[in-house]
Structures are given as C-alpha cells and as structure tokens.
Amino acid sequence: MSRSRVWLMLGGLTLLAATVGYRLGVLEKNTETPTAAPVPAIFDLILMDLKGQPQGLGQWRGKLLIVNYWATWCHPCREEMPGFSRLQEKYLDKGVQFVGISIDNVDKIVEFQKITPVSYPLLIGDMNVMENSAALGNARQALPFTAVFDREGRLFSTKLGRLAEADLERQLIDLMSR
C-alpha cells in the first residue's frame, strides 16, 4: 500500500473520529442559559392524563417546572424516572413540579407504572407534541428530552439524553435560591 493511501486512510479515520466525538458531545450537552422571554407554548399544552382527563400545563405556572418527554420503550427514559420521582417528592413543598409527557398509549404507561411507580403526573402526547420539544431545542425530536423552566416560565435548561438525578438536583437548588 502506498504512503499516500495510508495517509488518506488515516485522515479519513481522524475525520470520522472527530465527527463521532462531536456528535456524542452534542448529545451530552446540557444548556443552562435562560431565554430572554417565557416560552408560552409549553403552558398552552393540554394533554390527556392516564384517566382520560385533560390536563393543561398552565396549571403549573409559577412553579419550577420540569417537563420530561419520554416513552416506555426508551431505556434511558426508564432509567432516569426513579430519580425524577425522588426529586419530585423531596422538593414538592418547595414549588417544584415534574410532568412526564409520553408518546406511548395509556395501556403501556399503566403497565410501566406497575413496575416503576412515578410520583408525578404522566400525560399522553403524540408525534405532534414532539414538535413542541423541537421548539424547546430538541431539534432531533429524540428521547429522553428534559426541559426545566423557572418560576417565571422561562426556559432555564434542556437536556437531550439521560439526565442524572444529581445534575438536575443542582439545577433545582440553584433555581430555588433565586
């Protein structure tokens, strides 16, 4: 094999490694920059709960709102939910409210809850609701995706991918101190 081919192959592998590294970095990125204005679209959402009752996210205005887009078939989603439940219970009296928006059907979510109890409301969305997550920064419309809103309804941070309980708790403590 000629030297030029070896260098060409090495260059190609370097480019591939850099691209993969960049993409993984983007998936793990956690933005913590507040937006200048509230994001009203999230508070305009009205979705069905597991009993078929409409629930508007506007009922949680004035709280620290954590909205988690998830699905029962999403392994990272399932992994982060017990931590979210612990944080919900720990900070409920501090005005913190978690809401899970699933793109599954009710039966699958009810079965999931038998195995993994969740201490916060779970609502039913669809692929159109995923467009709402794109407006929040989830351009890939992938799962899990978590958006944290401050008490004024401003988007504080987003996370595409599994969000560690300790990382989210630090954000909540920061927001509660403001």
C-alpha positions as CSV (number, residue, x, y, z in Angstrom):
1,M,0.0,0.0,0.0
2,S,1.4,3.4,-1.0
3,R,2.2,6.1,1.6
4,S,-0.4,8.4,0.1
5,R,-3.1,5.8,0.6
6,V,-2.1,5.2,4.2
7,W,-2.2,9.0,4.9
8,L,-5.5,9.3,3.2
9,M,-6.9,6.4,5.3
10,L,-5.5,7.9,8.5
11,G,-7.0,11.3,7.6
12,G,-10.4,9.7,6.9
13,L,-10.3,7.9,10.2
14,T,-9.3,11.1,12.1
15,L,-12.3,12.9,10.4
16,L,-14.6,10.1,11.4
17,A,-13.4,10.1,15.0
18,A,-13.8,13.8,15.2
19,T,-17.3,13.7,13.8
20,V,-18.4,10.9,16.2
21,G,-16.8,12.8,19.2
22,Y,-18.6,16.0,18.2
23,R,-22.0,14.2,17.8
24,L,-21.6,12.5,21.2
25,G,-20.7,15.8,22.8
26,V,-23.8,17.4,21.3
27,L,-25.9,14.6,22.8
28,E,-24.5,15.1,26.2
29,K,-24.7,18.9,26.1
30,N,-26.7,20.5,28.9
31,T,-27.5,24.1,28.2
32,E,-28.1,26.2,31.2
33,T,-28.7,29.6,29.7
34,P,-32.1,31.2,30.4
35,T,-34.0,32.6,27.5
36,A,-34.9,36.2,27.4
37,A,-38.7,35.6,27.3
38,P,-41.1,33.0,28.6
39,V,-41.8,30.0,26.3
40,P,-45.7,30.2,26.4
41,A,-46.2,27.2,24.1
42,I,-45.4,24.7,26.8
43,F,-48.0,26.3,29.1
44,D,-50.6,26.2,26.3
45,L,-50.4,22.4,26.0
46,I,-53.5,20.5,27.1
47,L,-52.9,16.7,27.2
48,M,-54.8,13.7,28.5
49,D,-53.8,12.1,31.7
50,L,-53.9,8.3,32.3
51,K,-57.6,8.6,33.2
52,G,-58.5,10.4,30.0
53,Q,-58.9,13.7,31.7
54,P,-57.5,16.8,30.0
55,Q,-54.6,18.5,31.9
56,G,-53.2,21.8,30.9
57,L,-49.6,22.5,31.7
58,G,-50.7,26.1,32.5
59,Q,-51.9,24.8,35.9
60,W,-48.3,24.7,37.0
61,R,-47.4,28.3,36.2
62,G,-45.4,29.9,39.0
63,K,-43.6,26.6,39.9
64,L,-40.3,25.3,38.9
65,L,-41.5,23.0,36.1
66,I,-39.5,20.1,34.8
67,V,-41.1,18.6,31.6
68,N,-39.7,15.2,30.6
69,Y,-40.5,13.8,27.1
70,W,-40.2,10.0,27.3
71,A,-41.6,6.6,26.1
72,T,-41.9,3.2,27.8
73,W,-39.6,1.7,25.1
74,C,-36.8,4.2,25.8
75,H,-34.3,2.6,28.1
76,P,-32.6,5.9,29.2
77,C,-36.0,7.3,29.9
78,R,-36.8,4.4,32.2
79,E,-33.5,4.8,34.0
80,E,-34.0,8.5,34.9
81,M,-37.6,8.3,36.1
82,P,-37.0,6.9,39.6
83,G,-34.6,9.8,40.2
84,F,-37.1,12.3,38.9
85,S,-39.7,10.7,41.3
86,R,-37.4,11.1,44.3
87,L,-36.7,14.7,43.4
88,Q,-40.4,15.4,43.0
89,E,-41.1,14.0,46.4
90,K,-38.2,15.8,48.0
91,Y,-39.0,19.3,46.6
92,L,-42.8,19.2,46.1
93,D,-43.2,21.6,49.1
94,K,-40.7,23.9,47.5
95,G,-42.8,24.5,44.4
96,V,-41.2,22.0,42.1
97,Q,-43.4,20.1,39.7
98,F,-42.3,17.3,37.3
99,V,-44.5,16.3,34.4
100,G,-43.8,13.4,32.1
101,I,-45.1,13.5,28.5
102,S,-45.1,10.1,26.9
103,I,-45.7,9.3,23.2
104,D,-47.0,5.9,24.2
105,N,-50.5,4.7,24.6
106,V,-52.2,4.6,28.0
107,D,-52.0,0.8,28.4
108,K,-48.3,0.7,28.0
109,I,-47.8,3.5,30.5
110,V,-50.1,1.9,33.1
111,E,-48.1,-1.4,32.7
112,F,-44.9,0.6,33.1
113,Q,-46.1,2.2,36.3
114,K,-46.8,-1.2,37.9
115,I,-43.1,-1.9,37.6
116,T,-41.8,1.6,38.1
117,P,-44.1,3.8,40.2
118,V,-43.9,7.5,39.3
119,S,-44.7,10.3,41.8
120,Y,-45.6,12.9,39.2
121,P,-48.3,13.3,36.5
122,L,-47.8,11.4,33.3
123,L,-49.6,12.8,30.3
124,I,-50.2,11.4,26.8
125,G,-48.7,13.1,23.8
126,D,-48.2,12.2,20.2
127,M,-45.7,13.0,17.5
128,N,-47.2,16.4,17.1
129,V,-46.3,17.1,20.7
130,M,-42.8,16.2,19.9
131,E,-42.7,19.3,17.7
132,N,-43.2,21.3,20.9
133,S,-40.0,19.7,22.2
134,A,-38.2,20.9,19.0
135,A,-39.3,24.4,19.7
136,L,-37.6,24.0,23.1
137,G,-34.3,22.9,21.4
138,N,-34.9,19.2,20.7
139,A,-34.2,19.6,17.0
140,R,-33.8,15.8,16.6
141,Q,-37.1,15.2,18.4
142,A,-35.3,12.4,20.3
143,L,-35.9,10.9,23.7
144,P,-35.5,11.4,26.5
145,F,-35.6,15.2,26.5
146,T,-36.0,17.3,29.6
147,A,-36.8,21.0,29.8
148,V,-36.5,23.0,33.1
149,F,-38.5,26.2,33.5
150,D,-38.0,28.8,36.2
151,R,-40.9,30.2,38.2
152,E,-41.5,33.0,35.6
153,G,-41.9,30.4,32.9
154,R,-38.5,31.0,31.3
155,L,-36.7,28.0,29.8
156,F,-33.7,27.6,32.1
157,S,-32.1,24.4,30.7
158,T,-32.6,21.5,28.4
159,K,-31.0,18.1,28.2
160,L,-31.2,15.6,25.3
161,G,-30.4,12.2,26.7
162,R,-30.4,10.7,30.2
163,L,-30.3,13.4,32.9
164,A,-28.6,12.4,36.1
165,E,-30.5,13.0,39.3
166,A,-27.6,14.8,40.9
167,D,-27.2,17.1,38.0
168,L,-30.8,18.0,38.0
169,E,-30.9,18.5,41.7
170,R,-28.1,21.0,41.5
171,Q,-30.1,23.0,38.9
172,L,-33.2,22.9,41.1
173,I,-31.2,24.1,44.2
174,D,-29.8,26.9,42.0
175,L,-33.3,27.9,40.8
176,M,-34.8,27.7,44.3
177,S,-32.2,30.1,45.6
178,R,-33.1,32.8,43.1
